[in-house]
């Protein structure tokens, strides 16, 4: 049974726009087409789209999904390869979580320092307008937030 792109999108949970994107970046093979040029998808291709969507839902990058797809399609692969890829992704997620926590701590500190009254003085705006970033950059392009004890410009 074959289905058009709209039906495949509905069945897989991947939008038609993303299906076309995945085809354009080579993550998903270009669909067979009818004589009139409409894309046609099989149940197997919809299963692959679901795999891609669920991988994206877990935050895997396109390149990681490409690797996961290869591992999924290779029934002779050792599961340790899949596990290693997933563990590496957990490390990346931990780093992102630390960055988000640093941003949150910085914002909480700035909100705490802001009086939130009718005066125009605002440490949040002042911090954003400074030459130095509100959340300083750490090595490897990561961000490290202001420690909550660090003083931002306080409004008088």
C-alpha positions, 0 to 999 in steps of 0.5 A: 500500500502506498500513500501520498506525502500528506498521508505519510506525514499524518501516519508518521507524525513528521510534517510534509515539509520535514519529510522533504527536508530529510529527503533534501539532506539525504537522511531519507531517500527520495520517494518514488513518484507517480506518473503525475509527479506525486510522491508515494510512500510505503509502510516501510518508509513511514516506519523509517519516518517514525524512527527519525521523528522519535530520534529527533524527539530525543534530541539526536542530531541529523548526523546522529540519526543518520548513524542510528538509521545505519545501525537500525538497518544493519541487523548484524551490528553489535548493540554496543555501537548503539549504546555508545552513540546513546551514551555520547548523546547523554553527555551532550544533553548533560552539557546543554542542561548545565548551560540552561541551568546557568542561563536560568540562574543568571536570569533569576539573579537579574530578576531578583536585582530588578525592583520591577517598579515604575523607575526606568532603572533595570539591571536586566536591561543594563546587563543585556546592554553591557559589552560583556555577555550576561552569560559569559562564554566558556571554552568550546563555545559553551556558556557559563552563567553568572553565579547567583552570588555575583552582583549585577548592576543594582538599581538605586 
